[in-house]
Amino acid sequence: MLKVTVDLLPAGISSLRRTLAVMTVGNVSDLADFSDYDVSAMEGPNPLAGTNARSTSVQVIHHDRRQSVWKLIGAAITALEDAEFDDL
């Protein structure tokens, strides 16, 4: 499983770090060359966008595992772009 955490570090100051979002990506097809993945994502509240804390789950289907991990993360983000989020 991959876990991607998006942290904000205002002015690069670690002590002010706060997590904006977390995404997990898990293979559900026994590590086949072309695999399917469950993706879960959670975002904290965003006053600039006017959104509450929210979460969703989507799938990435038939992804070629022989690519860079960034391709999988990109595919997960693409799947999230049109997802319906539920307020937390």
DRENSE-998678 format. One record per residue (C-alpha): residue number from 0; residue in three letters; chain; x, y, z. Coordinates in nm, 4 decimals. Layout:
residues N
<guba seq="NUM" type="ALA" mol="A" X="X" Y="Y" Z="Z"/>
...
END
This chain:
residues 88
<guba seq="0" type="MET" mol="A" X="0.0000" Y="0.0000" Z="0.0000"/>
<guba seq="1" type="LEU" mol="A" X="0.1115" Y="0.3516" Z="-0.0744"/>
<guba seq="2" type="LYS" mol="A" X="0.0319" Y="0.6424" Z="0.1548"/>
<guba seq="3" type="VAL" mol="A" X="0.0650" Y="0.9943" Z="0.0182"/>
<guba seq="4" type="THR" mol="A" X="0.0471" Y="1.2794" Z="0.2677"/>
<guba seq="5" type="VAL" mol="A" X="0.0202" Y="1.6438" Z="0.1624"/>
<guba seq="6" type="ASP" mol="A" X="0.1644" Y="1.8740" Z="0.4275"/>
<guba seq="7" type="LEU" mol="A" X="0.1792" Y="2.2519" Z="0.4262"/>
<guba seq="8" type="LEU" mol="A" X="0.4930" Y="2.4057" Z="0.5778"/>
<guba seq="9" type="PRO" mol="A" X="0.4325" Y="2.7819" Z="0.5937"/>
<guba seq="10" type="ALA" mol="A" X="0.7556" Y="2.9595" Z="0.4964"/>
<guba seq="11" type="GLY" mol="A" X="0.9268" Y="2.6186" Z="0.5175"/>
<guba seq="12" type="ILE" mol="A" X="0.8962" Y="2.6103" Z="0.8967"/>
<guba seq="13" type="SER" mol="A" X="0.8538" Y="2.2479" Z="1.0082"/>
<guba seq="14" type="SER" mol="A" X="0.7041" Y="2.3380" Z="1.3448"/>
<guba seq="15" type="LEU" mol="A" X="0.4109" Y="2.5040" Z="1.1628"/>
<guba seq="16" type="ARG" mol="A" X="0.3418" Y="2.1952" Z="0.9477"/>
<guba seq="17" type="ARG" mol="A" X="-0.0160" Y="2.0880" Z="0.9025"/>
<guba seq="18" type="THR" mol="A" X="-0.1561" Y="1.8017" Z="0.7005"/>
<guba seq="19" type="LEU" mol="A" X="-0.3952" Y="1.9071" Z="0.4247"/>
<guba seq="20" type="ALA" mol="A" X="-0.4774" Y="1.5672" Z="0.2736"/>
<guba seq="21" type="VAL" mol="A" X="-0.3970" Y="1.1960" Z="0.2847"/>
<guba seq="22" type="MET" mol="A" X="-0.4397" Y="0.9344" Z="0.0109"/>
<guba seq="23" type="THR" mol="A" X="-0.3870" Y="0.5577" Z="0.0298"/>
<guba seq="24" type="VAL" mol="A" X="-0.3504" Y="0.3351" Z="-0.2764"/>
<guba seq="25" type="GLY" mol="A" X="-0.3758" Y="-0.0416" Z="-0.2302"/>
<guba seq="26" type="ASN" mol="A" X="-0.3334" Y="-0.3178" Z="-0.4883"/>
<guba seq="27" type="VAL" mol="A" X="-0.6378" Y="-0.5487" Z="-0.4945"/>
<guba seq="28" type="SER" mol="A" X="-0.5296" Y="-0.7850" Z="-0.7748"/>
<guba seq="29" type="ASP" mol="A" X="-0.2449" Y="-0.9966" Z="-0.6342"/>
<guba seq="30" type="LEU" mol="A" X="0.0317" Y="-0.7814" Z="-0.7876"/>
<guba seq="31" type="ALA" mol="A" X="-0.0591" Y="-0.8728" Z="-1.1462"/>
<guba seq="32" type="ASP" mol="A" X="0.1353" Y="-0.6941" Z="-1.4231"/>
<guba seq="33" type="PHE" mol="A" X="-0.1834" Y="-0.4960" Z="-1.4915"/>
<guba seq="34" type="SER" mol="A" X="-0.3355" Y="-0.4351" Z="-1.1489"/>
<guba seq="35" type="ASP" mol="A" X="-0.6435" Y="-0.2778" Z="-0.9965"/>
<guba seq="36" type="TYR" mol="A" X="-0.6161" Y="-0.0448" Z="-0.6972"/>
<guba seq="37" type="ASP" mol="A" X="-0.8485" Y="0.0887" Z="-0.4286"/>
<guba seq="38" type="VAL" mol="A" X="-0.7847" Y="0.4570" Z="-0.3586"/>
<guba seq="39" type="SER" mol="A" X="-0.9059" Y="0.6374" Z="-0.0456"/>
<guba seq="40" type="ALA" mol="A" X="-0.8614" Y="1.0092" Z="0.0044"/>
<guba seq="41" type="MET" mol="A" X="-0.9306" Y="1.2516" Z="0.2873"/>
<guba seq="42" type="GLU" mol="A" X="-0.8975" Y="1.6300" Z="0.2844"/>
<guba seq="43" type="GLY" mol="A" X="-0.9118" Y="1.8599" Z="0.5821"/>
<guba seq="44" type="PRO" mol="A" X="-1.1392" Y="2.1655" Z="0.5789"/>
<guba seq="45" type="ASN" mol="A" X="-1.0362" Y="2.4309" Z="0.3279"/>
<guba seq="46" type="PRO" mol="A" X="-1.1660" Y="2.7790" Z="0.4113"/>
<guba seq="47" type="LEU" mol="A" X="-1.0249" Y="2.9206" Z="0.0861"/>
<guba seq="48" type="ALA" mol="A" X="-1.2258" Y="2.6732" Z="-0.1233"/>
<guba seq="49" type="GLY" mol="A" X="-1.5217" Y="2.6806" Z="0.1152"/>
<guba seq="50" type="THR" mol="A" X="-1.5158" Y="2.3027" Z="0.1714"/>
<guba seq="51" type="ASN" mol="A" X="-1.5553" Y="2.0988" Z="0.4881"/>
<guba seq="52" type="ALA" mol="A" X="-1.3323" Y="1.8051" Z="0.5782"/>
<guba seq="53" type="ARG" mol="A" X="-1.4283" Y="1.5309" Z="0.3345"/>
<guba seq="54" type="SER" mol="A" X="-1.3393" Y="1.1868" Z="0.2046"/>
<guba seq="55" type="THR" mol="A" X="-1.3990" Y="0.9537" Z="-0.0881"/>
<guba seq="56" type="SER" mol="A" X="-1.2976" Y="0.6195" Z="-0.2381"/>
<guba seq="57" type="VAL" mol="A" X="-1.2352" Y="0.5368" Z="-0.6048"/>
<guba seq="58" type="GLN" mol="A" X="-1.0595" Y="0.2690" Z="-0.8101"/>
<guba seq="59" type="VAL" mol="A" X="-0.7787" Y="0.2651" Z="-1.0635"/>
<guba seq="60" type="ILE" mol="A" X="-0.8384" Y="-0.0253" Z="-1.3021"/>
<guba seq="61" type="HIS" mol="A" X="-0.5858" Y="-0.2157" Z="-1.5155"/>
<guba seq="62" type="HIS" mol="A" X="-0.2791" Y="-0.0072" Z="-1.4302"/>
<guba seq="63" type="ASP" mol="A" X="0.0552" Y="-0.1228" Z="-1.5714"/>
<guba seq="64" type="ARG" mol="A" X="0.2693" Y="-0.1867" Z="-1.2605"/>
<guba seq="65" type="ARG" mol="A" X="0.5930" Y="-0.1708" Z="-1.4632"/>
<guba seq="66" type="GLN" mol="A" X="0.5769" Y="0.2101" Z="-1.4656"/>
<guba seq="67" type="SER" mol="A" X="0.7064" Y="0.4712" Z="-1.2238"/>
<guba seq="68" type="VAL" mol="A" X="0.5225" Y="0.5061" Z="-0.8936"/>
<guba seq="69" type="TRP" mol="A" X="0.4411" Y="0.8613" Z="-1.0077"/>
<guba seq="70" type="LYS" mol="A" X="0.2268" Y="0.7175" Z="-1.2893"/>
<guba seq="71" type="LEU" mol="A" X="0.0173" Y="0.5306" Z="-1.0326"/>
<guba seq="72" type="ILE" mol="A" X="-0.0153" Y="0.8374" Z="-0.8111"/>
<guba seq="73" type="GLY" mol="A" X="-0.1126" Y="1.0410" Z="-1.1190"/>
<guba seq="74" type="ALA" mol="A" X="-0.3759" Y="0.7826" Z="-1.2152"/>
<guba seq="75" type="ALA" mol="A" X="-0.5131" Y="0.7921" Z="-0.8596"/>
<guba seq="76" type="ILE" mol="A" X="-0.5321" Y="1.1716" Z="-0.8664"/>
<guba seq="77" type="THR" mol="A" X="-0.7061" Y="1.1611" Z="-1.2058"/>
<guba seq="78" type="ALA" mol="A" X="-0.9634" Y="0.9178" Z="-1.0642"/>
<guba seq="79" type="LEU" mol="A" X="-1.0212" Y="1.1527" Z="-0.7695"/>
<guba seq="80" type="GLU" mol="A" X="-1.0816" Y="1.4598" Z="-0.9856"/>
<guba seq="81" type="ASP" mol="A" X="-1.4416" Y="1.3625" Z="-1.0691"/>
<guba seq="82" type="ALA" mol="A" X="-1.5166" Y="1.1718" Z="-0.7482"/>
<guba seq="83" type="GLU" mol="A" X="-1.8079" Y="1.2513" Z="-0.5194"/>
<guba seq="84" type="PHE" mol="A" X="-1.6767" Y="1.3449" Z="-0.1738"/>
<guba seq="85" type="ASP" mol="A" X="-1.8669" Y="1.2950" Z="0.1513"/>
<guba seq="86" type="ASP" mol="A" X="-1.8393" Y="1.5557" Z="0.4263"/>
<guba seq="87" type="LEU" mol="A" X="-1.6875" Y="1.4279" Z="0.7479"/>
END
